[in-house]
Amino acid sequence: MRCPFLREAQVKSCRASSCRKMIAQVAGQSATERCTTPAYAECPAAKPLIGEDAILDQCPYLHDSLVQFCGAASLTKYIPYSEEVLSHCGTDSHKYCELFLAFAQPQSYQPHAPSGASQHPASAAEKDVNVDGIRVRTDLMYTPNHMWVDISEDRTVHVGIDALLAGLLGQVDQISYITPRGIQRPAVVFTVHGTDLPVMLPHKMSITGVNAALRTHPARLFADPYTRGWLFEGTDLELATSTGGTGQQSPLVSGAEAVEWMREELRHVSEVVHDLSHASCSDGVVLMADGGNPQPGVAQLLNREELLHLFNELFSPLAGWRKP
């Protein structure tokens, strides 16, 4: 499906002019302009190039072309139809465009009430479910190490991290793409207080691009990890990929199954964080945990060893051994 803001226009430009300017054609304009009549011979730009050539019905330097432009952009920029700069506008990838999202989601996401989300499974019409404060989109697929996958009708693939992982991180110092292009497993590294935390999709795909805006504005990843915070885009996702060298499949879950899986994962996260908080201090005192779920941004409160332990346990690329 193409973007509803994608527009097309017939434009003309002068190849004899030192400055190329595209002008959208207007109905009835051709009857009065000089370029489409023999009067073009008196044009200051074309006259030096014509020489003794016979005068034609219209200027040979008049160029007509079909262009595309974004109707949502404040500044109109015409792109030749043959170029692929706006190719994502004609596919389902437009759902991840900043301008499209600004109109499609004018207000920030408002989660469902926790009570309703925890007691009722997601219906076909309800794509967002709140699981104890963690947003789950039931129309996406999830890997065991908490990455989401969106496969559009045109087979375009987008990949990111889910709200649980984004919430535990809270913020990052740096985002580094390890696999920006090619047929491979999408891999990214989040740097938190100098500690590099690798996250990799267990499945191969043909990576065509990354969300480069996150390098300078990583906060978008945490404002909405399912749209503005996407990480990779591409095609040809290999769902039969095995995890590492274990020979096991890395399953994907979605819908109501993803909601139940997220509840189990949240309990597992709580257990791991509580175990870390029970660790003995240097003076031998053991800290007590009062229960409940970890607070958002808990990764900011852990030291290097604790952070690596948390990620190895929950978000490792080899997490396929824990079936969702």
ZAMARGU-4260 file (C-alpha; in steps of 0.2 Angstrom, whole numbers, plus 5000, padded with zeros to 4 digits):
<rodrens>
0) 5000/5000/5000 | 5007/5017/4995 | 5008/5032/5007 | 4992/5043/5006 | 5003/5058/5006
5) 5012/5053/4990 | 5008/5065/4976 | 5012/5064/4957 | 5014/5079/4945 | 5019/5083/4927
10) 5033/5095/4927 | 5043/5104/4914 | 5061/5111/4915 | 5073/5120/4903 | 5089/5110/4898
15) 5096/5126/4891 | 5095/5136/4907 | 5110/5137/4918 | 5099/5134/4933 | 5087/5120/4932
20) 5070/5123/4940 | 5055/5111/4939 | 5038/5120/4936 | 5022/5110/4938 | 5011/5110/4922
25) 4995/5120/4924 | 4980/5116/4913 | 4979/5129/4899 | 4996/5136/4902 | 5004/5129/4886
30) 4993/5140/4875 | 5002/5156/4881 | 5019/5151/4886 | 5034/5154/4874 | 5042/5137/4876
35) 5028/5128/4867 | 5027/5140/4852 | 5040/5145/4838 | 5043/5161/4849 | 5055/5151/4859
40) 5068/5156/4846 | 5069/5173/4855 | 5072/5165/4872 | 5089/5172/4879 | 5093/5154/4885
45) 5089/5145/4869 | 5094/5157/4856 | 5113/5155/4857 | 5111/5136/4856 | 5099/5136/4841
50) 5111/5144/4828 | 5105/5142/4811 | 5094/5127/4815 | 5076/5127/4808 | 5063/5133/4819
55) 5052/5120/4827 | 5034/5120/4834 | 5041/5120/4852 | 5058/5122/4860 | 5069/5107/4859
60) 5076/5111/4876 | 5059/5110/4884 | 5059/5094/4895 | 5043/5086/4902 | 5044/5073/4916
65) 5033/5064/4929 | 5038/5067/4947 | 5033/5062/4964 | 5032/5073/4980 | 5027/5072/4998
70) 5010/5081/5001 | 5014/5081/5020 | 5031/5090/5019 | 5031/5109/5022 | 5043/5111/5007
75) 5039/5103/4991 | 5053/5094/4983 | 5050/5086/4966 | 5059/5069/4963 | 5060/5061/4946
80) 5048/5046/4945 | 5062/5035/4939 | 5073/5038/4954 | 5071/5027/4970 | 5073/5041/4983
85) 5054/5040/4987 | 5052/5022/4984 | 5047/5019/5002 | 5032/5030/4999 | 5025/5018/4987
90) 5026/5003/4999 | 5021/4999/5016 | 5037/5006/5023 | 5028/5023/5023 | 5021/5018/5040
95) 5038/5022/5047 | 5040/5039/5039 | 5042/5054/5052 | 5030/5065/5042 | 5017/5051/5040
100) 5018/5047/5059 | 5016/5065/5063 | 4999/5065/5054 | 4994/5047/5058 | 4998/5048/5077
105) 4996/5067/5081 | 4995/5063/5100 | 5007/5052/5110 | 5002/5034/5113 | 4990/5032/5127
110) 4991/5014/5135 | 4976/5004/5139 | 4971/5002/5157 | 4982/4989/5165 | 4967/4980/5172
115) 4959/4978/5155 | 4975/4973/5147 | 4979/4960/5160 | 4962/4952/5160 | 4957/4951/5142
120) 4967/4944/5127 | 4969/4955/5112 | 4955/4955/5100 | 4957/4956/5081 | 4953/4975/5082
125) 4964/4979/5096 | 4982/4979/5091 | 4989/4987/5107 | 4989/4978/5124 | 4996/4984/5140
130) 5004/4970/5150 | 5009/4977/5168 | 5014/4993/5160 | 5023/4985/5145 | 5015/4989/5128
135) 5013/4974/5116 | 5008/4976/5098 | 4999/4960/5094 | 5001/4963/5075 | 5019/4961/5076
140) 5030/4945/5078 | 5043/4944/5092 | 5059/4934/5094 | 5065/4926/5111 | 5078/4940/5113
145) 5064/4954/5112 | 5066/4960/5095 | 5050/4963/5085 | 5047/4959/5066 | 5035/4967/5055
150) 5032/4959/5038 | 5021/4970/5026 | 5010/4963/5013 | 5023/4968/5000 | 5036/4958/5010
155) 5045/4973/5016 | 5052/4969/5033 | 5056/4981/5048 | 5065/4976/5064 | 5067/4984/5081
160) 5067/4980/5100 | 5051/4978/5110 | 5045/4990/5124 | 5051/4978/5137 | 5069/4979/5132
165) 5068/4998/5128 | 5060/5001/5145 | 5074/4992/5154 | 5087/5002/5145 | 5079/5019/5148
170) 5092/5028/5137 | 5108/5024/5129 | 5124/5033/5126 | 5127/5027/5108 | 5119/5016/5095
175) 5130/5007/5083 | 5124/4997/5068 | 5135/4981/5065 | 5126/4975/5049 | 5120/4990/5039
180) 5118/4981/5023 | 5118/4964/5015 | 5111/4947/5018 | 5114/4943/5036 | 5107/4944/5054
185) 5103/4962/5059 | 5114/4967/5073 | 5116/4982/5084 | 5126/4988/5099 | 5119/4999/5113
190) 5131/5007/5124 | 5126/5011/5142 | 5138/5019/5153 | 5153/5013/5143 | 5146/4995/5142
195) 5142/4988/5125 | 5127/4977/5124 | 5124/4968/5107 | 5107/4963/5101 | 5105/4953/5086
200) 5090/4946/5076 | 5091/4927/5076 | 5085/4927/5058 | 5094/4932/5042 | 5087/4945/5030
205) 5092/4956/5015 | 5095/4972/5025 | 5092/4987/5013 | 5094/5001/5026 | 5095/5007/5045
210) 5086/5020/5055 | 5101/5032/5054 | 5092/5046/5063 | 5094/5036/5080 | 5112/5039/5079
215) 5110/5057/5083 | 5092/5056/5091 | 5092/5039/5101 | 5078/5046/5112 | 5066/5041/5097
220) 5070/5023/5101 | 5062/5024/5118 | 5048/5037/5114 | 5040/5023/5103 | 5051/5008/5099
225) 5037/5001/5087 | 5037/5015/5075 | 5050/5030/5076 | 5062/5018/5084 | 5063/5005/5071
230) 5081/4999/5068 | 5082/4989/5051 | 5072/4988/5035 | 5074/4975/5022 | 5066/4960/5013
235) 5067/4941/5012 | 5067/4937/5030 | 5073/4918/5032 | 5061/4912/5045 | 5069/4895/5046
240) 5085/4901/5052 | 5093/4892/5067 | 5100/4900/5082 | 5119/4900/5083 | 5126/4883/5082
245) 5113/4875/5093 | 5103/4868/5079 | 5087/4874/5087 | 5074/4885/5079 | 5071/4903/5085
250) 5052/4904/5085 | 5042/4920/5082 | 5026/4924/5092 | 5012/4936/5089 | 4994/4940/5094
255) 4987/4933/5110 | 5002/4921/5111 | 5014/4936/5112 | 5004/4944/5126 | 5005/4928/5137
260) 5024/4926/5132 | 5027/4944/5138 | 5019/4941/5155 | 5030/4926/5157 | 5045/4937/5151
265) 5041/4951/5163 | 5041/4938/5178 | 5057/4931/5172 | 5065/4949/5171 | 5058/4952/5189
270) 5066/4937/5195 | 5083/4941/5187 | 5083/4959/5194 | 5078/4953/5211 | 5092/4940/5211
275) 5104/4954/5207 | 5097/4965/5221 | 5099/4951/5233 | 5118/4950/5230 | 5129/4953/5245
280) 5137/4970/5247 | 5156/4971/5251 | 5152/4971/5270 | 5142/4955/5268 | 5125/4963/5270
285) 5112/4955/5259 | 5099/4968/5252 | 5081/4963/5252 | 5069/4965/5238 | 5051/4971/5241
290) 5044/4962/5225 | 5035/4970/5210 | 5042/4974/5193 | 5058/4982/5189 | 5057/5001/5187
295) 5060/5009/5169 | 5078/5012/5166 | 5084/4999/5178 | 5099/4996/5167 | 5105/5014/5172
300) 5107/5007/5190 | 5117/4992/5187 | 5136/4990/5187 | 5145/4983/5172 | 5144/4965/5178
305) 5126/4965/5183 | 5121/4973/5166 | 5131/4960/5156 | 5123/4946/5167 | 5105/4954/5164
310) 5108/4954/5145 | 5116/4937/5144 | 5101/4930/5153 | 5087/4939/5144 | 5092/4947/5128
315) 5106/4936/5121 | 5106/4932/5102 | 5106/4914/5108 | 5090/4916/5118 | 5081/4904/5107
320) 5084/4890/5119 | 5070/4898/5129 | 5055/4895/5119 | 5043/4909/5119
</rodrens>
